[in-house]
C-alpha cells in the first residue's frame, strides 16, 4: 500500500509532497474526504497509539483546552474522527511502514523511502 493523507491548504504538506516521488501513491485530501474509522484503525495498527497520530498543534486543541484535560487513547481517536485538523499531517503509509507528521527526521526517512 502506498497512501498519503494530507491537507491541500497546508503549506507544509505541499512542501513535503513536492519532495516525494508520488508514482503509485494514492493521495487522500482529509478535509474534503475525511479519514474513516477503518482508515484510522489501519494507521493505529502501525503506531499502536492514537496519541501518536494526534496533532497537538491544532488550533482547536488550544481553543478547546484539551491540553489541560487528561485524554485517553479513545479520546484521541474520537477527536481525530470528529475533526480533520486533529490528524497529524501528513501521514504516509509506504508498504509496511508509516510516517506521521512533518519533523525533519520523519520527512527525511519518507523521502529516502520514496526515491
C-alpha positions as CSV (number, residue, x, y, z in Angstrom):
1,X,0.0,0.0,0.0
2,X,1.2,3.5,-0.8
3,X,-1.1,6.2,0.5
4,X,-0.7,9.7,1.8
5,X,-3.2,11.6,4.0
6,X,-2.7,15.3,3.6
7,X,-4.4,18.7,3.7
8,X,-4.2,20.6,0.4
9,X,-4.2,24.0,2.1
10,X,-1.3,23.2,4.3
11,X,2.0,24.7,3.0
12,X,4.0,22.1,5.0
13,X,2.1,19.2,3.3
14,X,2.6,20.8,-0.1
15,X,6.3,21.2,0.5
16,X,6.7,17.6,1.7
17,X,4.7,16.2,-1.2
18,X,6.9,18.2,-3.6
19,X,9.9,16.3,-2.3
20,X,8.4,12.9,-2.9
21,X,8.2,10.6,-5.9
22,X,4.5,10.1,-5.8
23,X,4.3,7.4,-8.6
24,X,1.9,4.7,-7.4
25,X,0.7,6.7,-4.4
26,X,-3.0,7.3,-3.6
27,X,-3.5,10.7,-2.1
28,X,-6.4,11.5,0.2
29,X,-7.2,15.1,1.0
30,X,-8.6,14.9,4.5
31,X,-10.7,18.0,4.6
32,X,-12.8,17.0,1.5
33,X,-12.5,13.3,2.2
34,X,-12.2,12.7,5.9
35,X,-10.5,9.8,7.4
36,X,-12.8,6.9,8.2
37,X,-12.8,4.8,11.3
38,X,-11.4,1.9,9.3
39,X,-8.5,4.0,7.8
40,X,-7.7,5.3,11.3
41,X,-7.6,1.7,12.6
42,X,-5.1,0.9,9.8
43,X,-2.9,3.8,10.9
44,X,-3.3,2.6,14.6
45,X,-2.1,-0.9,13.6
46,X,1.2,0.7,12.7
47,X,1.6,3.0,15.7
48,X,-0.4,1.3,18.4
49,X,-1.2,4.8,19.6
50,X,-3.9,7.3,18.7
51,X,-1.9,9.9,20.5
52,X,1.0,9.5,18.1
53,X,-1.5,10.3,15.3
54,X,-2.9,13.3,17.1
55,X,-2.0,16.9,16.2
56,X,-1.3,18.8,19.4
57,X,-0.5,21.9,17.3
58,X,-4.1,22.2,16.0
59,X,-5.7,25.5,16.9
60,X,-8.8,23.6,18.2
61,X,-6.5,21.7,20.6
62,X,-5.7,25.0,22.3
63,X,-9.2,26.6,21.9
64,X,-11.0,23.6,23.4
65,X,-8.5,23.5,26.3
66,X,-7.6,19.9,25.6
67,X,-4.0,20.4,26.9
68,X,-5.5,20.7,30.4
69,X,-7.6,17.5,30.1
70,X,-6.3,14.0,30.8
71,X,-7.1,12.5,27.4
72,X,-7.2,8.7,26.9
73,X,-6.5,6.8,23.7
74,X,-10.2,6.6,23.0
75,X,-10.5,10.3,23.3
76,X,-7.7,10.9,20.8
77,X,-9.4,8.5,18.4
78,X,-12.7,10.3,18.7
79,X,-11.2,13.7,18.3
80,X,-9.4,12.6,15.1
81,X,-12.6,11.2,13.7
82,X,-14.6,14.2,14.6
83,X,-12.3,16.9,13.1
84,X,-9.7,16.6,10.3
85,X,-7.4,19.1,11.9
86,X,-6.7,16.7,14.8
87,X,-4.8,14.3,12.5
88,X,-1.1,14.9,12.5
89,X,-0.1,15.6,8.9
90,X,0.9,14.3,6.6
91,X,0.5,10.6,7.2
92,X,2.2,8.4,4.7
93,X,1.9,4.6,4.5
94,X,4.5,3.0,2.3
95,X,4.3,-0.8,2.2
96,X,4.8,-1.9,5.8
97,X,5.9,1.5,7.3
98,X,4.1,4.6,8.5
99,X,5.4,8.1,8.5
100,X,3.5,10.5,10.7
101,X,4.0,14.3,10.8
102,X,6.5,16.7,9.5
103,X,9.5,16.5,11.7
104,X,12.8,16.7,9.8
105,X,13.7,13.1,10.8
106,X,10.3,11.7,9.6
107,X,10.4,13.7,6.3
108,X,14.0,12.6,5.6
109,X,13.0,8.9,6.2
110,X,9.9,9.3,3.9
111,X,11.9,10.9,1.1
112,X,14.5,8.1,1.3
113,X,11.7,5.5,1.2
114,X,10.1,7.0,-1.9
115,X,13.1,7.7,-4.1
